[in-house]
Amino acid sequence: MKKISDQELETLKTLTGEFNQLKTSLGDLELQKHGVCLRVEELKKEFQSLESDLMKNYGTDSVINMETGEITQKEKDGKDK
């Protein structure tokens, strides 16, 4: 019966092991990606809900400064006061 050399067998095992490890890593990354995508969708919904509440409380033409929380109103031509 023919047999590959010990060195060829070791190389084959090493490459197969690395290949399998990389496939597992890709699967793990895909699961992480899926989790991140789900969280992005949740954040979009939370943002939309908050935006709706803020518009009810402060008006649809309100502009909120993200650093100070100050509220200004949009001018008619689209510029902020």
mmCIF file of the N, C-alpha and C atoms, coordinates in Angstrom:
data_MODEL
# 
_entry.id   MODEL 
# 
loop_
_atom_site.group_PDB 
_atom_site.id 
_atom_site.type_symbol 
_atom_site.label_atom_id 
_atom_site.label_alt_id 
_atom_site.label_comp_id 
_atom_site.label_asym_id 
_atom_site.label_entity_id 
_atom_site.label_seq_id 
_atom_site.pdbx_PDB_ins_code 
_atom_site.Cartn_x 
_atom_site.Cartn_y 
_atom_site.Cartn_z 
_atom_site.occupancy 
_atom_site.B_iso_or_equiv 
_atom_site.pdbx_formal_charge 
_atom_site.auth_seq_id 
_atom_site.auth_comp_id 
_atom_site.auth_asym_id 
_atom_site.auth_atom_id 
_atom_site.pdbx_PDB_model_num 
ATOM 1   N N  . MET A 1 1  ? 0.836   -1.163 0.000  1.00 0.00 ? 1  MET A N  1 
ATOM 2   C CA . MET A 1 1  ? 0.000   0.000  0.000  1.00 0.00 ? 1  MET A CA 1 
ATOM 3   C C  . MET A 1 1  ? 0.896   1.247  0.000  1.00 0.00 ? 1  MET A C  1 
ATOM 4   N N  . LYS A 1 2  ? 0.523   2.225  -0.857 1.00 0.00 ? 2  LYS A N  1 
ATOM 5   C CA . LYS A 1 2  ? 1.294   3.465  -0.925 1.00 0.00 ? 2  LYS A CA 1 
ATOM 6   C C  . LYS A 1 2  ? 0.909   4.371  0.224  1.00 0.00 ? 2  LYS A C  1 
ATOM 7   N N  . LYS A 1 3  ? 1.853   5.201  0.632  1.00 0.00 ? 3  LYS A N  1 
ATOM 8   C CA . LYS A 1 3  ? 1.632   6.092  1.768  1.00 0.00 ? 3  LYS A CA 1 
ATOM 9   C C  . LYS A 1 3  ? 2.411   7.379  1.516  1.00 0.00 ? 3  LYS A C  1 
ATOM 10  N N  . ILE A 1 4  ? 1.807   8.525  1.904  1.00 0.00 ? 4  ILE A N  1 
ATOM 11  C CA . ILE A 1 4  ? 2.541   9.778  1.761  1.00 0.00 ? 4  ILE A CA 1 
ATOM 12  C C  . ILE A 1 4  ? 3.608   9.855  2.852  1.00 0.00 ? 4  ILE A C  1 
ATOM 13  N N  . SER A 1 5  ? 4.564   10.719 2.622  1.00 0.00 ? 5  SER A N  1 
ATOM 14  C CA . SER A 1 5  ? 5.647   10.822 3.602  1.00 0.00 ? 5  SER A CA 1 
ATOM 15  C C  . SER A 1 5  ? 5.127   11.462 4.888  1.00 0.00 ? 5  SER A C  1 
ATOM 16  N N  . ASP A 1 6  ? 5.860   11.261 5.964  1.00 0.00 ? 6  ASP A N  1 
ATOM 17  C CA . ASP A 1 6  ? 5.492   11.842 7.255  1.00 0.00 ? 6  ASP A CA 1 
ATOM 18  C C  . ASP A 1 6  ? 5.440   13.373 7.164  1.00 0.00 ? 6  ASP A C  1 
ATOM 19  N N  . GLN A 1 7  ? 6.385   13.948 6.437  1.00 0.00 ? 7  GLN A N  1 
ATOM 20  C CA . GLN A 1 7  ? 6.415   15.401 6.289  1.00 0.00 ? 7  GLN A CA 1 
ATOM 21  C C  . GLN A 1 7  ? 5.184   15.882 5.509  1.00 0.00 ? 7  GLN A C  1 
ATOM 22  N N  . GLU A 1 8  ? 4.818   15.191 4.443  1.00 0.00 ? 8  GLU A N  1 
ATOM 23  C CA . GLU A 1 8  ? 3.624   15.552 3.674  1.00 0.00 ? 8  GLU A CA 1 
ATOM 24  C C  . GLU A 1 8  ? 2.367   15.427 4.530  1.00 0.00 ? 8  GLU A C  1 
ATOM 25  N N  . LEU A 1 9  ? 2.310   14.379 5.343  1.00 0.00 ? 9  LEU A N  1 
ATOM 26  C CA . LEU A 1 9  ? 1.164   14.171 6.223  1.00 0.00 ? 9  LEU A CA 1 
ATOM 27  C C  . LEU A 1 9  ? 1.061   15.294 7.249  1.00 0.00 ? 9  LEU A C  1 
ATOM 28  N N  . GLU A 1 10 ? 2.184   15.678 7.828  1.00 0.00 ? 10 GLU A N  1 
ATOM 29  C CA . GLU A 1 10 ? 2.189   16.776 8.798  1.00 0.00 ? 10 GLU A CA 1 
ATOM 30  C C  . GLU A 1 10 ? 1.731   18.080 8.151  1.00 0.00 ? 10 GLU A C  1 
ATOM 31  N N  . THR A 1 11 ? 2.249   18.353 6.944  1.00 0.00 ? 11 THR A N  1 
ATOM 32  C CA . THR A 1 11 ? 1.853   19.558 6.218  1.00 0.00 ? 11 THR A CA 1 
ATOM 33  C C  . THR A 1 11 ? 0.358   19.535 5.934  1.00 0.00 ? 11 THR A C  1 
ATOM 34  N N  . LEU A 1 12 ? -0.147  18.411 5.490  1.00 0.00 ? 12 LEU A N  1 
ATOM 35  C CA . LEU A 1 12 ? -1.570  18.253 5.208  1.00 0.00 ? 12 LEU A CA 1 
ATOM 36  C C  . LEU A 1 12 ? -2.406  18.487 6.459  1.00 0.00 ? 12 LEU A C  1 
ATOM 37  N N  . LYS A 1 13 ? -1.992  17.910 7.576  1.00 0.00 ? 13 LYS A N  1 
ATOM 38  C CA . LYS A 1 13 ? -2.715  18.092 8.836  1.00 0.00 ? 13 LYS A CA 1 
ATOM 39  C C  . LYS A 1 13 ? -2.687  19.551 9.278  1.00 0.00 ? 13 LYS A C  1 
ATOM 40  N N  . THR A 1 14 ? -1.523  20.193 9.152  1.00 0.00 ? 14 THR A N  1 
ATOM 41  C CA . THR A 1 14 ? -1.379  21.589 9.552  1.00 0.00 ? 14 THR A CA 1 
ATOM 42  C C  . THR A 1 14 ? -2.296  22.485 8.717  1.00 0.00 ? 14 THR A C  1 
ATOM 43  N N  . LEU A 1 15 ? -2.266  22.295 7.403  1.00 0.00 ? 15 LEU A N  1 
ATOM 44  C CA . LEU A 1 15 ? -3.096  23.108 6.523  1.00 0.00 ? 15 LEU A CA 1 
ATOM 45  C C  . LEU A 1 15 ? -4.579  22.874 6.768  1.00 0.00 ? 15 LEU A C  1 
ATOM 46  N N  . THR A 1 16 ? -4.953  21.620 6.959  1.00 0.00 ? 16 THR A N  1 
ATOM 47  C CA . THR A 1 16 ? -6.354  21.293 7.227  1.00 0.00 ? 16 THR A CA 1 
ATOM 48  C C  . THR A 1 16 ? -6.807  21.902 8.553  1.00 0.00 ? 16 THR A C  1 
ATOM 49  N N  . GLY A 1 17 ? -5.958  21.821 9.564  1.00 0.00 ? 17 GLY A N  1 
ATOM 50  C CA . GLY A 1 17 ? -6.285  22.401 10.862 1.00 0.00 ? 17 GLY A CA 1 
ATOM 51  C C  . GLY A 1 17 ? -6.460  23.906 10.780 1.00 0.00 ? 17 GLY A C  1 
ATOM 52  N N  . GLU A 1 18 ? -5.546  24.564 10.080 1.00 0.00 ? 18 GLU A N  1 
ATOM 53  C CA . GLU A 1 18 ? -5.639  26.018 9.939  1.00 0.00 ? 18 GLU A CA 1 
ATOM 54  C C  . GLU A 1 18 ? -6.888  26.402 9.147  1.00 0.00 ? 18 GLU A C  1 
ATOM 55  N N  . PHE A 1 19 ? -7.166  25.654 8.083  1.00 0.00 ? 19 PHE A N  1 
ATOM 56  C CA . PHE A 1 19 ? -8.349  25.912 7.271  1.00 0.00 ? 19 PHE A CA 1 
ATOM 57  C C  . PHE A 1 19 ? -9.623  25.792 8.115  1.00 0.00 ? 19 PHE A C  1 
ATOM 58  N N  . ASN A 1 20 ? -9.714  24.737 8.897  1.00 0.00 ? 20 ASN A N  1 
ATOM 59  C CA . ASN A 1 20 ? -10.888 24.539 9.753  1.00 0.00 ? 20 ASN A CA 1 
ATOM 60  C C  . ASN A 1 20 ? -11.008 25.641 10.802 1.00 0.00 ? 20 ASN A C  1 
ATOM 61  N N  . GLN A 1 21 ? -9.879  26.054 11.353 1.00 0.00 ? 21 GLN A N  1 
ATOM 62  C CA . GLN A 1 21 ? -9.881  27.126 12.348 1.00 0.00 ? 21 GLN A CA 1 
ATOM 63  C C  . GLN A 1 21 ? -10.373 28.441 11.730 1.00 0.00 ? 21 GLN A C  1 
ATOM 64  N N  . LEU A 1 22 ? -9.929  28.708 10.515 1.00 0.00 ? 22 LEU A N  1 
ATOM 65  C CA . LEU A 1 22 ? -10.356 29.932 9.835  1.00 0.00 ? 22 LEU A CA 1 
ATOM 66  C C  . LEU A 1 22 ? -11.843 29.895 9.485  1.00 0.00 ? 22 LEU A C  1 
ATOM 67  N N  . LYS A 1 23 ? -12.344 28.729 9.093  1.00 0.00 ? 23 LYS A N  1 
ATOM 68  C CA . LYS A 1 23 ? -13.783 28.601 8.823  1.00 0.00 ? 23 LYS A CA 1 
ATOM 69  C C  . LYS A 1 23 ? -14.584 28.873 10.092 1.00 0.00 ? 23 LYS A C  1 
ATOM 70  N N  . THR A 1 24 ? -14.113 28.363 11.216 1.00 0.00 ? 24 THR A N  1 
ATOM 71  C CA . THR A 1 24 ? -14.784 28.611 12.483 1.00 0.00 ? 24 THR A CA 1 
ATOM 72  C C  . THR A 1 24 ? -14.742 30.098 12.835 1.00 0.00 ? 24 THR A C  1 
ATOM 73  N N  . SER A 1 25 ? -13.598 30.720 12.602 1.00 0.00 ? 25 SER A N  1 
ATOM 74  C CA . SER A 1 25 ? -13.464 32.152 12.873 1.00 0.00 ? 25 SER A CA 1 
ATOM 75  C C  . SER A 1 25 ? -14.423 32.963 12.011 1.00 0.00 ? 25 SER A C  1 
ATOM 76  N N  . LEU A 1 26 ? -14.557 32.577 10.745 1.00 0.00 ? 26 LEU A N  1 
ATOM 77  C CA . LEU A 1 26 ? -15.499 33.271 9.859  1.00 0.00 ? 26 LEU A CA 1 
ATOM 78  C C  . LEU A 1 26 ? -16.932 33.129 10.369 1.00 0.00 ? 26 LEU A C  1 
ATOM 79  N N  . GLY A 1 27 ? -17.273 31.951 10.830 1.00 0.00 ? 27 GLY A N  1 
ATOM 80  C CA . GLY A 1 27 ? -18.609 31.737 11.393 1.00 0.00 ? 27 GLY A CA 1 
ATOM 81  C C  . GLY A 1 27 ? -18.836 32.601 12.623 1.00 0.00 ? 27 GLY A C  1 
ATOM 82  N N  . ASP A 1 28 ? -17.841 32.670 13.493 1.00 0.00 ? 28 ASP A N  1 
ATOM 83  C CA . ASP A 1 28 ? -17.943 33.507 14.689 1.00 0.00 ? 28 ASP A CA 1 
ATOM 84  C C  . ASP A 1 28 ? -18.113 34.983 14.315 1.00 0.00 ? 28 ASP A C  1 
ATOM 85  N N  . LEU A 1 29 ? -17.338 35.423 13.332 1.00 0.00 ? 29 LEU A N  1 
ATOM 86  C CA . LEU A 1 29 ? -17.441 36.812 12.885 1.00 0.00 ? 29 LEU A CA 1 
ATOM 87  C C  . LEU A 1 29 ? -18.813 37.107 12.287 1.00 0.00 ? 29 LEU A C  1 
ATOM 88  N N  . GLU A 1 30 ? -19.344 36.163 11.559 1.00 0.00 ? 30 GLU A N  1 
ATOM 89  C CA . GLU A 1 30 ? -20.675 36.356 10.966 1.00 0.00 ? 30 GLU A CA 1 
ATOM 90  C C  . GLU A 1 30 ? -21.735 36.468 12.056 1.00 0.00 ? 30 GLU A C  1 
ATOM 91  N N  . LEU A 1 31 ? -21.601 35.661 13.103 1.00 0.00 ? 31 LEU A N  1 
ATOM 92  C CA . LEU A 1 31 ? -22.538 35.761 14.228 1.00 0.00 ? 31 LEU A CA 1 
ATOM 93  C C  . LEU A 1 31 ? -22.412 37.110 14.928 1.00 0.00 ? 31 LEU A C  1 
ATOM 94  N N  . GLN A 1 32 ? -21.179 37.588 15.109 1.00 0.00 ? 32 GLN A N  1 
ATOM 95  C CA . GLN A 1 32 ? -20.970 38.902 15.706 1.00 0.00 ? 32 GLN A CA 1 
ATOM 96  C C  . GLN A 1 32 ? -21.580 39.988 14.823 1.00 0.00 ? 32 GLN A C  1 
ATOM 97  N N  . LYS A 1 33 ? -21.356 39.877 13.526 1.00 0.00 ? 33 LYS A N  1 
ATOM 98  C CA . LYS A 1 33 ? -21.906 40.845 12.573 1.00 0.00 ? 33 LYS A CA 1 
ATOM 99  C C  . LYS A 1 33 ? -23.426 40.874 12.682 1.00 0.00 ? 33 LYS A C  1 
ATOM 100 N N  . HIS A 1 34 ? -24.034 39.704 12.749 1.00 0.00 ? 34 HIS A N  1 
ATOM 101 C CA . HIS A 1 34 ? -25.488 39.620 12.859 1.00 0.00 ? 34 HIS A CA 1 
ATOM 102 C C  . HIS A 1 34 ? -25.969 40.313 14.139 1.00 0.00 ? 34 HIS A C  1 
ATOM 103 N N  . GLY A 1 35 ? -25.271 40.068 15.238 1.00 0.00 ? 35 GLY A N  1 
ATOM 104 C CA . GLY A 1 35 ? -25.628 40.714 16.501 1.00 0.00 ? 35 GLY A CA 1 
ATOM 105 C C  . GLY A 1 35 ? -25.506 42.228 16.425 1.00 0.00 ? 35 GLY A C  1 
ATOM 106 N N  . VAL A 1 36 ? -24.467 42.705 15.773 1.00 0.00 ? 36 VAL A N  1 
ATOM 107 C CA . VAL A 1 36 ? -24.273 44.151 15.617 1.00 0.00 ? 36 VAL A CA 1 
ATOM 108 C C  . VAL A 1 36 ? -25.388 44.730 14.751 1.00 0.00 ? 36 VAL A C  1 
ATOM 109 N N  . CYS A 1 37 ? -25.729 44.037 13.680 1.00 0.00 ? 37 CYS A N  1 
ATOM 110 C CA . CYS A 1 37 ? -26.806 44.515 12.802 1.00 0.00 ? 37 CYS A CA 1 
ATOM 111 C C  . CYS A 1 37 ? -28.133 44.589 13.547 1.00 0.00 ? 37 CYS A C  1 
ATOM 112 N N  . LEU A 1 38 ? -28.414 43.603 14.369 1.00 0.00 ? 38 LEU A N  1 
ATOM 113 C CA . LEU A 1 38 ? -29.641 43.633 15.172 1.00 0.00 ? 38 LEU A CA 1 
ATOM 114 C C  . LEU A 1 38 ? -29.646 44.825 16.127 1.00 0.00 ? 38 LEU A C  1 
ATOM 115 N N  . ARG A 1 39 ? -28.505 45.088 16.747 1.00 0.00 ? 39 ARG A N  1 
ATOM 116 C CA . ARG A 1 39 ? -28.415 46.217 17.684 1.00 0.00 ? 39 ARG A CA 1 
ATOM 117 C C  . ARG A 1 39 ? -28.579 47.543 16.951 1.00 0.00 ? 39 ARG A C  1 
ATOM 118 N N  . VAL A 1 40 ? -28.037 47.640 15.735 1.00 0.00 ? 40 VAL A N  1 
ATOM 119 C CA . VAL A 1 40 ? -28.210 48.864 14.940 1.00 0.00 ? 40 VAL A CA 1 
ATOM 120 C C  . VAL A 1 40 ? -29.695 49.095 14.674 1.00 0.00 ? 40 VAL A C  1 
ATOM 121 N N  . GLU A 1 41 ? -30.412 48.048 14.329 1.00 0.00 ? 41 GLU A N  1 
ATOM 122 C CA . GLU A 1 41 ? -31.851 48.182 14.075 1.00 0.00 ? 41 GLU A CA 1 
ATOM 123 C C  . GLU A 1 41 ? -32.596 48.606 15.339 1.00 0.00 ? 41 GLU A C  1 
ATOM 124 N N  . GLU A 1 42 ? -32.214 48.052 16.492 1.00 0.00 ? 42 GLU A N  1 
ATOM 125 C CA . GLU A 1 42 ? -32.827 48.451 17.759 1.00 0.00 ? 42 GLU A CA 1 
ATOM 126 C C  . GLU A 1 42 ? -32.563 49.929 18.037 1.00 0.00 ? 42 GLU A C  1 
ATOM 127 N N  . LEU A 1 43 ? -31.332 50.359 17.810 1.00 0.00 ? 43 LEU A N  1 
ATOM 128 C CA . LEU A 1 43 ? -30.983 51.762 18.043 1.00 0.00 ? 43 LEU A CA 1 
ATOM 129 C C  . LEU A 1 43 ? -31.750 52.692 17.116 1.00 0.00 ? 43 LEU A C  1 
ATOM 130 N N  . LYS A 1 44 ? -31.948 52.271 15.867 1.00 0.00 ? 44 LYS A N  1 
ATOM 131 C CA . LYS A 1 44 ? -32.742 53.084 14.937 1.00 0.00 ? 44 LYS A CA 1 
ATOM 132 C C  . LYS A 1 44 ? -34.147 53.291 15.484 1.00 0.00 ? 44 LYS A C  1 
ATOM 133 N N  . LYS A 1 45 ? -34.756 52.210 15.980 1.00 0.00 ? 45 LYS A N  1 
ATOM 134 C CA . LYS A 1 45 ? -36.106 52.299 16.531 1.00 0.00 ? 45 LYS A CA 1 
ATOM 135 C C  . LYS A 1 45 ? -36.132 53.194 17.765 1.00 0.00 ? 45 LYS A C  1 
ATOM 136 N N  . GLU A 1 46 ? -35.141 53.039 18.640 1.00 0.00 ? 46 GLU A N  1 
ATOM 137 C CA . GLU A 1 46 ? -35.070 53.886 19.831 1.00 0.00 ? 46 GLU A CA 1 
ATOM 138 C C  . GLU A 1 46 ? -34.890 55.348 19.443 1.00 0.00 ? 46 GLU A C  1 
ATOM 139 N N  . PHE A 1 47 ? -34.046 55.610 18.457 1.00 0.00 ? 47 PHE A N  1 
ATOM 140 C CA . PHE A 1 47 ? -33.808 56.970 17.996 1.00 0.00 ? 47 PHE A CA 1 
ATOM 141 C C  . PHE A 1 47 ? -35.088 57.561 17.409 1.00 0.00 ? 47 PHE A C  1 
ATOM 142 N N  . GLN A 1 48 ? -35.799 56.776 16.585 1.00 0.00 ? 48 GLN A N  1 
ATOM 143 C CA . GLN A 1 48 ? -37.040 57.263 15.991 1.00 0.00 ? 48 GLN A CA 1 
ATOM 144 C C  . GLN A 1 48 ? -38.077 57.595 17.058 1.00 0.00 ? 48 GLN A C  1 
ATOM 145 N N  . SER A 1 49 ? -38.155 56.770 18.084 1.00 0.00 ? 49 SER A N  1 
ATOM 146 C CA . SER A 1 49 ? -39.094 57.008 19.172 1.00 0.00 ? 49 SER A CA 1 
ATOM 147 C C  . SER A 1 49 ? -38.730 58.290 19.922 1.00 0.00 ? 49 SER A C  1 
ATOM 148 N N  . LEU A 1 50 ? -37.458 58.443 20.244 1.00 0.00 ? 50 LEU A N  1 
ATOM 149 C CA . LEU A 1 50 ? -37.005 59.645 20.944 1.00 0.00 ? 50 LEU A CA 1 
ATOM 150 C C  . LEU A 1 50 ? -37.215 60.882 20.081 1.00 0.00 ? 50 LEU A C  1 
ATOM 151 N N  . GLU A 1 51 ? -36.891 60.763 18.797 1.00 0.00 ? 51 GLU A N  1 
ATOM 152 C CA . GLU A 1 51 ? -37.062 61.887 17.876 1.00 0.00 ? 51 GLU A CA 1 
ATOM 153 C C  . GLU A 1 51 ? -38.526 62.307 17.820 1.00 0.00 ? 51 GLU A C  1 
ATOM 154 N N  . SER A 1 52 ? -39.424 61.343 17.781 1.00 0.00 ? 52 SER A N  1 
ATOM 155 C CA . SER A 1 52 ? -40.856 61.631 17.764 1.00 0.00 ? 52 SER A CA 1 
ATOM 156 C C  . SER A 1 52 ? -41.280 62.354 19.038 1.00 0.00 ? 52 SER A C  1 
ATOM 157 N N  . ASP A 1 53 ? -40.804 61.868 20.185 1.00 0.00 ? 53 ASP A N  1 
ATOM 158 C CA . ASP A 1 53 ? -41.122 62.519 21.462 1.00 0.00 ? 53 ASP A CA 1 
ATOM 159 C C  . ASP A 1 53 ? -40.579 63.939 21.515 1.00 0.00 ? 53 ASP A C  1 
ATOM 160 N N  . LEU A 1 54 ? -39.352 64.119 21.048 1.00 0.00 ? 54 LEU A N  1 
ATOM 161 C CA . LEU A 1 54 ? -38.751 65.457 21.060 1.00 0.00 ? 54 LEU A CA 1 
ATOM 162 C C  . LEU A 1 54 ? -39.502 66.406 20.140 1.00 0.00 ? 54 LEU A C  1 
ATOM 163 N N  . MET A 1 55 ? -39.942 65.909 18.994 1.00 0.00 ? 55 MET A N  1 
ATOM 164 C CA . MET A 1 55 ? -40.700 66.748 18.073 1.00 0.00 ? 55 MET A CA 1 
ATOM 165 C C  . MET A 1 55 ? -42.041 67.153 18.683 1.00 0.00 ? 55 MET A C  1 
ATOM 166 N N  . LYS A 1 56 ? -42.682 66.239 19.422 1.00 0.00 ? 56 LYS A N  1 
ATOM 167 C CA . LYS A 1 56 ? -43.947 66.564 20.095 1.00 0.00 ? 56 LYS A CA 1 
ATOM 168 C C  . LYS A 1 56 ? -43.719 67.619 21.171 1.00 0.00 ? 56 LYS A C  1 
ATOM 169 N N  . ASN A 1 57 ? -42.624 67.465 21.916 1.00 0.00 ? 57 ASN A N  1 
ATOM 170 C CA . ASN A 1 57 ? -42.361 68.374 23.034 1.00 0.00 ? 57 ASN A CA 1 
ATOM 171 C C  . ASN A 1 57 ? -41.828 69.739 22.605 1.00 0.00 ? 57 ASN A C  1 
ATOM 172 N N  . TYR A 1 58 ? -41.018 69.786 21.559 1.00 0.00 ? 58 TYR A N  1 
ATOM 173 C CA . TYR A 1 58 ? -40.320 71.027 21.218 1.00 0.00 ? 58 TYR A CA 1 
ATOM 174 C C  . TYR A 1 58 ? -40.620 71.553 19.821 1.00 0.00 ? 58 TYR A C  1 
ATOM 175 N N  . GLY A 1 59 ? -41.429 70.831 19.049 1.00 0.00 ? 59 GLY A N  1 
ATOM 176 C CA . GLY A 1 59 ? -41.814 71.291 17.721 1.00 0.00 ? 59 GLY A CA 1 
ATOM 177 C C  . GLY A 1 59 ? -40.987 70.626 16.627 1.00 0.00 ? 59 GLY A C  1 
ATOM 178 N N  . THR A 1 60 ? -41.594 70.564 15.453 1.00 0.00 ? 60 THR A N  1 
ATOM 179 C CA . THR A 1 60 ? -40.940 69.882 14.334 1.00 0.00 ? 60 THR A CA 1 
ATOM 180 C C  . THR A 1 60 ? -39.803 70.693 13.739 1.00 0.00 ? 60 THR A C  1 
ATOM 181 N N  . ASP A 1 61 ? -39.773 72.001 14.006 1.00 0.00 ? 61 ASP A N  1 
ATOM 182 C CA . ASP A 1 61 ? -38.707 72.858 13.472 1.00 0.00 ? 61 ASP A CA 1 
ATOM 183 C C  . ASP A 1 61 ? -37.574 73.062 14.468 1.00 0.00 ? 61 ASP A C  1 
ATOM 184 N N  . SER A 1 62 ? -37.549 72.265 15.516 1.00 0.00 ? 62 SER A N  1 
ATOM 185 C CA . SER A 1 62 ? -36.518 72.404 16.542 1.00 0.00 ? 62 SER A CA 1 
ATOM 186 C C  . SER A 1 62 ? -35.196 71.797 16.086 1.00 0.00 ? 62 SER A C  1 
ATOM 187 N N  . VAL A 1 63 ? -34.127 72.463 16.482 1.00 0.00 ? 63 VAL A N  1 
ATOM 188 C CA . VAL A 1 63 ? -32.780 71.958 16.240 1.00 0.00 ? 63 VAL A CA 1 
ATOM 189 C C  . VAL A 1 63 ? -32.104 71.862 17.599 1.00 0.00 ? 63 VAL A C  1 
ATOM 190 N N  . ILE A 1 64 ? -31.608 70.675 17.932 1.00 0.00 ? 64 ILE A N  1 
ATOM 191 C CA . ILE A 1 64 ? -31.000 70.455 19.238 1.00 0.00 ? 64 ILE A CA 1 
ATOM 192 C C  . ILE A 1 64 ? -29.492 70.395 19.081 1.00 0.00 ? 64 ILE A C  1 
ATOM 193 N N  . ASN A 1 65 ? -28.795 71.215 19.850 1.00 0.00 ? 65 ASN A N  1 
ATOM 194 C CA . ASN A 1 65 ? -27.339 71.181 19.872 1.00 0.00 ? 65 ASN A CA 1 
ATOM 195 C C  . ASN A 1 65 ? -26.929 69.945 20.660 1.00 0.00 ? 65 ASN A C  1 
ATOM 196 N N  . MET A 1 66 ? -26.229 69.030 20.017 1.00 0.00 ? 66 MET A N  1 
ATOM 197 C CA . MET A 1 66 ? -25.870 67.754 20.647 1.00 0.00 ? 66 MET A CA 1 
ATOM 198 C C  . MET A 1 66 ? -24.839 67.913 21.755 1.00 0.00 ? 66 MET A C  1 
ATOM 199 N N  . GLU A 1 67 ? -24.128 69.034 21.801 1.00 0.00 ? 67 GLU A N  1 
ATOM 200 C CA . GLU A 1 67 ? -23.135 69.244 22.856 1.00 0.00 ? 67 GLU A CA 1 
ATOM 201 C C  . GLU A 1 67 ? -23.729 69.918 24.085 1.00 0.00 ? 67 GLU A C  1 
ATOM 202 N N  . THR A 1 68 ? -24.644 70.875 23.861 1.00 0.00 ? 68 THR A N  1 
ATOM 203 C CA . THR A 1 68 ? -25.162 71.660 24.984 1.00 0.00 ? 68 THR A CA 1 
ATOM 204 C C  . THR A 1 68 ? -26.600 71.329 25.351 1.00 0.00 ? 68 THR A C  1 
ATOM 205 N N  . GLY A 1 69 ? -27.333 70.731 24.416 1.00 0.00 ? 69 GLY A N  1 
ATOM 206 C CA . GLY A 1 69 ? -28.744 70.457 24.648 1.00 0.00 ? 69 GLY A CA 1 
ATOM 207 C C  . GLY A 1 69 ? -29.635 71.651 24.350 1.00 0.00 ? 69 GLY A C  1 
ATOM 208 N N  . GLU A 1 70 ? -29.039 72.767 23.918 1.00 0.00 ? 70 GLU A N  1 
ATOM 209 C CA . GLU A 1 70 ? -29.831 73.953 23.600 1.00 0.00 ? 70 GLU A CA 1 
ATOM 210 C C  . GLU A 1 70 ? -30.717 73.691 22.395 1.00 0.00 ? 70 GLU A C  1 
ATOM 211 N N  . ILE A 1 71 ? -31.909 74.267 22.453 1.00 0.00 ? 71 ILE A N  1 
ATOM 212 C CA . ILE A 1 71 ? -32.874 74.097 21.380 1.00 0.00 ? 71 ILE A CA 1 
ATOM 213 C C  . ILE A 1 71 ? -33.052 75.430 20.668 1.00 0.00 ? 71 ILE A C  1 
ATOM 214 N N  . THR A 1 72 ? -32.932 75.404 19.355 1.00 0.00 ? 72 THR A N  1 
ATOM 215 C CA . THR A 1 72 ? -33.223 76.577 18.538 1.00 0.00 ? 72 THR A CA 1 
ATOM 216 C C  . THR A 1 72 ? -34.255 76.150 17.500 1.00 0.00 ? 72 THR A C  1 
ATOM 217 N N  . GLN A 1 73 ? -34.829 77.129 16.847 1.00 0.00 ? 73 GLN A N  1 
ATOM 218 C CA . GLN A 1 73 ? -35.814 76.848 15.806 1.00 0.00 ? 73 GLN A CA 1 
ATOM 219 C C  . GLN A 1 73 ? -35.205 77.129 14.442 1.00 0.00 ? 73 GLN A C  1 
ATOM 220 N N  . LYS A 1 74 ? -35.541 76.300 13.477 1.00 0.00 ? 74 LYS A N  1 
ATOM 221 C CA . LYS A 1 74 ? -35.086 76.528 12.106 1.00 0.00 ? 74 LYS A CA 1 
ATOM 222 C C  . LYS A 1 74 ? -35.723 77.796 11.582 1.00 0.00 ? 74 LYS A C  1 
ATOM 223 N N  . GLU A 1 75 ? -34.951 78.536 10.814 1.00 0.00 ? 75 GLU A N  1 
ATOM 224 C CA . GLU A 1 75 ? -35.505 79.690 10.137 1.00 0.00 ? 75 GLU A CA 1 
ATOM 225 C C  . GLU A 1 75 ? -36.244 79.213 8.892  1.00 0.00 ? 75 GLU A C  1 
ATOM 226 N N  . LYS A 1 76 ? -37.068 80.052 8.345  1.00 0.00 ? 76 LYS A N  1 
ATOM 227 C CA . LYS A 1 76 ? -37.865 79.683 7.169  1.00 0.00 ? 76 LYS A CA 1 
ATOM 228 C C  . LYS A 1 76 ? -37.021 79.279 5.979  1.00 0.00 ? 76 LYS A C  1 
ATOM 229 N N  . ASP A 1 77 ? -35.808 79.909 5.826  1.00 0.00 ? 77 ASP A N  1 
ATOM 230 C CA . ASP A 1 77 ? -34.960 79.575 4.678  1.00 0.00 ? 77 ASP A CA 1 
ATOM 231 C C  . ASP A 1 77 ? -34.075 78.363 4.932  1.00 0.00 ? 77 ASP A C  1 
ATOM 232 N N  . GLY A 1 78 ? -34.272 77.680 6.066  1.00 0.00 ? 78 GLY A N  1 
ATOM 233 C CA . GLY A 1 78 ? -33.519 76.467 6.362  1.00 0.00 ? 78 GLY A CA 1 
ATOM 234 C C  . GLY A 1 78 ? -32.323 76.677 7.252  1.00 0.00 ? 78 GLY A C  1 
ATOM 235 N N  . LYS A 1 79 ? -31.973 77.918 7.550  1.00 0.00 ? 79 LYS A N  1 
ATOM 236 C CA . LYS A 1 79 ? -30.834 78.190 8.440  1.00 0.00 ? 79 LYS A CA 1 
ATOM 237 C C  . LYS A 1 79 ? -31.309 78.194 9.882  1.00 0.00 ? 79 LYS A C  1 
ATOM 238 N N  . ASP A 1 80 ? -30.390 77.851 10.796 1.00 0.00 ? 80 ASP A N  1 
ATOM 239 C CA . ASP A 1 80 ? -30.708 77.877 12.227 1.00 0.00 ? 80 ASP A CA 1 
ATOM 240 C C  . ASP A 1 80 ? -30.558 79.284 12.746 1.00 0.00 ? 80 ASP A C  1 
ATOM 241 N N  . LYS A 1 81 ? -31.384 79.621 13.748 1.00 0.00 ? 81 LYS A N  1 
ATOM 242 C CA . LYS A 1 81 ? -31.261 80.923 14.418 1.00 0.00 ? 81 LYS A CA 1 
ATOM 243 C C  . LYS A 1 81 ? -30.017 80.935 15.283 1.00 0.00 ? 81 LYS A C  1 
# 
